[in-house]
Structures are given as C-alpha cells and as structure tokens.
Amino acid sequence: MSNRLRTKYLRSSALGNEPKLAEERPTLQMKTVRGTVGFDDTGGSGPLVIAVPGMGDLRREYRYLTPYLTSAGYRVATMDIRGHGATSPQWNDYSARAIGQDVLDLMTHLGQSKAIIVGNSFSAGAALWAAHDAPEKVSEAVLIGPVLRDPPKGIPWYLRAALALGFGGPWRVRFWLTYWTSLFPAYKPDDFAEYRKTLGKNLREPGRMAALKSMVFLPKSDIEAMLTKTEMPVLVVMGTKDADFPDPAAEAEWATDLLGAKLLLVQGAGHYPQTEMPEQVGPAVVSFLQNGSS
C-alpha cells in the first residue's frame, strides 16, 4: 500500500468516513472605493465567521473547515485577499492592516455588527488588525499557521536573492506552486491536483504575482507590536511540520504566550492543517468557539 493510500486508510478508519468537502458557492462581490473583493457566503442566521486565506492562495483553502462550522450553526463567509482569486489584482496597499479593513468592510456589507475571524499565515495579522481597529466588531479569532513577526535575525541575503530570482522570471508561478506544494508534508486531499491547477491559473492572471511578491517582503513589526495588546479570545493552530518556521512548536508557544491564547498543535501537519487534518482542526475550532473562548 502506498504512503498516500495508507494515510487515507488510517484517516478513514479513525473517522469512520472521509472529511466532508464544502460545496463550491457562487462568487459574490463587494465593491469599495479601493477595489473589488470577491467572497462567498453560506448564509444562515448563526454567528458570522469570516475566513481569510494566506498569501498565494484562494478562499477555497477553507473547503474542509467550512462544513464543521456550518454543521455547528455558524454562517461562514470566505474572502479572497487583495490581488488574489476573484478580488481585484491591483491595490495601492497589500498590508495586513489593509486586508483587516477589507474584513471589517465585508462584515458591514453582510449586515453584521460582529464576527469571528479565521486567518491563515499572513492573514492572521489581518485578523489582529481588524480587532485592533474595531475591537467591538471582532469577538474571537482563530489564527492558523500565523506569521506574526519578521525572522529574529531578518531574512538572510541569500534567501532574499532566491526569492527575487524566483519571482523575477516567467517561471514565477511554478516557483510559487512548488513551494506551496511543499507546505503539505502529511497529506494531500483528493482534490489537490485540481485545486493546484485552479490556483496556478489564477496566479497567471495579470498583476497577481506582482501582488504576491509585494506581500512576501512586507515587514511585520507592526503586527508583533500588537500581540500583547490583544484582548479577545484567540486560538492558535500550528502544524508541527510547518516549513514556514525553523521550530513551529516554539513559534506557536511564543505567539500563544503573548496573545494569552489557546493552542492546538497538529502533529505532522504543515502550513495548512485545516486542509491536511480537518478531522482534528474542525472539531477543535468549533469547541473553542462554543466553549473554550469563554
């Protein structure tokens, strides 16, 4: 039996069935004075969850987490961040704070005065900025693989050179997809190849890789400075094999201590534990929102 089939068998045996996949919903648009934000909405009357993907990805990255939330009664809206997916490719600001403002605008657009924000990677900072700028509107946050600070010693010159080269030529989309694929060390879902193809097609649209490149080099000192000032309940979710960090567990503990947050370490998972191991992440997120945030 191949490793992939063995992993699938073990997951199915533990769960009794395969993780559910959210149906793909129509793309909706929110127009602002700055640009257009693409999103989808499951509807319903429950508490609103706005899920925000990381850079270089699409809002469908939450396709395995959404069913857990909707089954628990939550209304889920997932949005494409600036430069990505169905959102306008060109903006004058790609910062986490700017994306946090888009989250707040979407909340208003949906007619809601308060929401829970789920942010992955770079967009974890957007969740914190939204809460900082409008604390009365953000009740809880779930930060998955959160990138909340610059490397302690900065980005080494050789890594900067490699990134500049990778983003600098006609191979830039393949460069990013190769790296993105490496962030799933434990398990690739059945729709992985199709999803990767869709992501690549989107990134080849004019302006999208330029937006991604702008985000990669943004400093995060402003986000780090907010951590001790965050007062809302927070859950940090981190895969123990997240290649974005030299020591993922230590990074998660650092963030958790400063935020006063709860922590879920997902053994063996990478940067997208909500996709690799939704059977662990989904129930934990629901439990946190229903019980553990109080």
C-alpha positions in Angstrom: 0.0 0.0 0.0 1.4 3.4 -0.9 2.0 6.0 1.8 -0.8 8.2 0.5 -3.3 5.3 0.5 -2.1 4.2 3.9 -2.6 7.7 5.3 -6.0 7.9 3.7 -6.9 4.4 5.2 -5.8 5.4 8.6 -7.7 8.7 8.5 -10.9 6.9 7.3 -10.5 4.3 10.0 -10.2 6.9 12.7 -13.1 9.0 11.4 -15.4 6.3 10.1 -15.6 8.4 6.9 -13.7 10.9 4.7 -13.6 14.5 5.7 -16.5 16.5 4.2 -15.9 19.0 1.4 -17.9 22.2 1.3 -19.8 22.7 -1.9 -18.4 25.5 -4.1 -20.6 28.6 -3.8 -21.1 31.4 -6.2 -18.7 34.2 -6.2 -20.1 37.4 -4.8 -18.5 40.8 -5.0 -18.1 43.7 -2.6 -17.2 47.0 -4.3 -15.2 49.6 -2.3 -13.6 52.8 -3.2 -10.3 51.0 -3.2 -11.2 47.9 -5.3 -13.5 44.8 -5.5 -13.4 42.0 -3.0 -14.6 38.5 -4.1 -16.2 36.3 -1.5 -18.8 33.6 -0.9 -21.4 33.2 1.9 -23.1 30.2 3.3 -26.0 32.3 4.6 -27.9 31.4 7.7 -28.7 33.2 10.9 -25.9 31.9 13.2 -22.8 33.8 14.3 -20.8 35.0 11.3 -17.3 33.6 10.7 -15.1 35.4 8.1 -12.3 33.1 6.9 -9.3 34.8 5.2 -6.7 32.8 3.3 -3.0 33.4 3.3 -1.0 35.0 0.6 -0.6 33.0 -2.6 -3.8 31.0 -2.0 -7.6 31.2 -2.6 -10.6 31.4 -0.3 -11.3 27.7 -1.2 -8.5 26.7 1.1 -11.2 26.5 3.8 -13.3 24.0 1.9 -12.6 21.3 4.5 -13.1 23.5 7.6 -16.3 25.2 6.5 -18.6 22.0 6.9 -17.6 21.7 10.6 -18.6 25.4 11.2 -21.8 25.3 9.2 -22.8 22.0 10.9 -22.4 23.7 14.2 -24.7 26.5 13.1 -22.2 29.2 12.0 -22.6 31.3 8.9 -19.4 31.3 7.0 -18.1 33.8 4.5 -14.7 33.2 2.9 -13.0 36.1 1.0 -10.1 36.4 -1.4 -7.4 38.8 -0.2 -6.1 41.7 -2.3 -4.5 40.6 -5.5 -5.9 37.0 -5.3 -8.8 34.9 -6.5 -11.8 37.0 -7.5 -10.5 40.1 -5.8 -9.0 42.9 -7.8 -5.4 42.3 -8.7 -4.1 45.9 -8.2 -4.2 47.8 -5.0 -2.1 50.6 -3.5 -1.7 48.7 -0.2 -1.3 45.0 0.4 -0.6 45.1 4.1 -2.2 43.0 6.8 -3.9 46.1 8.2 -5.4 47.0 4.8 -6.8 43.4 4.5 -8.1 43.7 8.0 -10.1 46.8 6.9 -11.5 44.7 4.0 -12.7 42.2 6.6 -14.4 44.9 8.5 -16.0 46.2 5.3 -17.2 42.8 4.4 -18.8 42.4 7.9 -20.7 45.7 7.3 -21.6 44.6 3.7 -23.2 41.4 5.1 -25.2 43.5 7.6 -23.4 42.1 10.7 -22.1 44.1 13.6 -19.8 41.4 14.9 -17.9 38.4 13.6 -15.3 35.7 14.3 -12.2 35.9 12.1 -10.2 33.0 10.9 -6.9 34.0 9.4 -4.2 31.7 7.9 -0.5 32.6 7.6 -0.1 36.3 6.6 -3.8 36.9 7.1 -3.5 36.1 10.8 -2.1 39.6 11.1 -5.2 40.9 9.2 -7.4 39.3 11.9 -5.5 41.0 14.6 -5.5 44.4 12.8 -9.3 44.2 12.4 -9.7 43.5 16.1 -7.3 46.4 16.9 -9.1 48.9 14.7 -12.6 47.8 15.7 -12.5 45.7 18.9 -16.2 45.9 19.3 -16.7 44.1 16.0 -14.4 41.0 16.4 -15.5 38.5 19.1 -12.8 35.8 18.6 -10.0 34.9 16.3 -8.6 31.6 15.0 -5.0 32.0 13.7 -3.8 29.1 11.6 0.0 28.9 10.9 0.2 32.5 11.9 3.1 34.6 10.6 3.2 37.4 13.1 6.7 38.6 13.1 9.8 39.0 11.0 12.6 36.4 11.4 14.5 37.3 14.6 17.7 37.8 12.5 16.0 39.2 9.4 15.7 37.5 6.0 19.2 36.3 5.1 20.6 37.9 1.9 20.8 34.5 0.1 17.1 33.9 0.8 16.2 37.4 -0.4 18.3 36.7 -3.6 16.5 33.3 -4.1 13.1 35.0 -3.7 14.0 37.8 -6.0 15.1 35.2 -8.6 12.1 33.0 -8.1 9.6 35.9 -8.5 11.6 37.5 -11.3 11.1 35.4 -14.4 8.5 33.5 -16.4 8.9 30.6 -14.0 7.5 32.6 -11.1 4.1 30.8 -10.9 5.8 27.4 -11.0 8.3 28.6 -8.4 5.4 29.6 -6.0 3.4 26.4 -6.6 6.5 24.2 -5.9 6.9 26.0 -2.6 3.2 25.9 -1.8 3.1 22.2 -2.5 5.9 21.6 0.0 3.7 23.0 2.7 1.6 19.8 2.8 4.0 17.3 4.2 1.5 14.8 5.7 -1.4 14.5 3.4 -2.7 15.9 0.1 -6.5 15.7 -0.3 -8.1 14.0 -3.2 -8.8 17.3 -5.0 -5.3 18.6 -4.5 -4.2 18.4 -8.2 -7.4 20.1 -9.4 -7.1 22.8 -6.7 -3.4 23.4 -7.6 -4.3 23.8 -11.2 -7.0 26.3 -10.3 -4.6 28.2 -8.1 -1.9 28.3 -10.9 -4.5 29.6 -13.4 -5.5 32.4 -11.1 -1.9 33.4 -10.4 -1.1 33.6 -14.1 -3.7 36.4 -14.4 -2.1 39.9 -14.9 -1.0 41.5 -11.7 -1.5 38.7 -9.3 2.1 37.5 -8.9 3.2 41.2 -8.5 0.7 41.5 -5.6 2.0 38.3 -4.0 5.6 39.4 -4.4 4.7 42.7 -2.6 3.2 40.8 0.3 6.2 38.5 0.7 8.6 41.3 1.5 6.3 43.3 3.8 7.7 43.9 7.3 5.6 42.5 10.2 6.9 44.6 13.1 3.6 46.4 13.4 1.8 43.1 13.9 4.3 41.9 16.5 3.8 45.1 18.5 0.1 44.4 18.8 0.3 40.9 20.3 0.4 41.9 24.0 -2.5 44.4 23.4 -4.9 41.8 22.0 -7.7 41.1 24.5 -10.1 38.9 22.6 -10.1 35.1 22.9 -7.7 33.6 20.4 -6.9 30.1 19.3 -3.6 29.4 17.6 -3.4 26.4 15.4 0.0 25.2 14.2 1.2 22.1 12.4 4.4 20.7 13.9 6.0 20.4 10.4 5.1 23.8 9.2 8.0 24.7 6.9 7.5 28.4 7.3 9.2 28.3 10.7 12.5 26.8 11.9 10.7 25.5 15.0 6.9 25.6 14.6 6.1 24.4 18.1 8.3 27.1 19.6 6.8 29.8 17.3 3.3 28.7 18.3 4.2 28.9 22.0 5.7 32.3 21.6 2.6 33.6 19.9 0.3 31.9 22.4 2.1 33.4 25.4 2.0 36.9 24.1 -1.6 36.7 23.0 -2.8 34.8 26.1 -4.3 32.4 23.5 -5.2 28.7 23.5 -3.0 26.4 21.4 -3.7 23.4 19.1 -0.6 21.7 17.8 -1.4 19.4 15.0 1.2 16.6 14.9 2.8 16.1 11.4 0.8 18.8 9.7 2.3 21.6 7.7 1.1 25.2 7.0 -2.4 24.2 6.2 -3.6 21.8 8.9 -7.2 22.7 8.3 -6.8 21.0 4.9 -4.4 18.2 5.8 -6.1 17.2 9.0 -9.6 18.8 9.1 -10.8 16.0 11.4 -8.6 17.4 14.1 -8.8 21.1 13.4 -12.5 21.3 12.6 -13.9 20.0 15.9 -11.2 21.9 17.9 -12.2 25.2 16.3 -15.9 24.5 17.0 -15.1 23.6 20.6 -13.1 26.7 21.1 -15.8 28.9 19.7 -18.6 27.2 21.6 -16.8 26.5 24.9 -13.2 27.3 25.1 -13.3 31.0 24.3 -15.3 31.8 27.5 
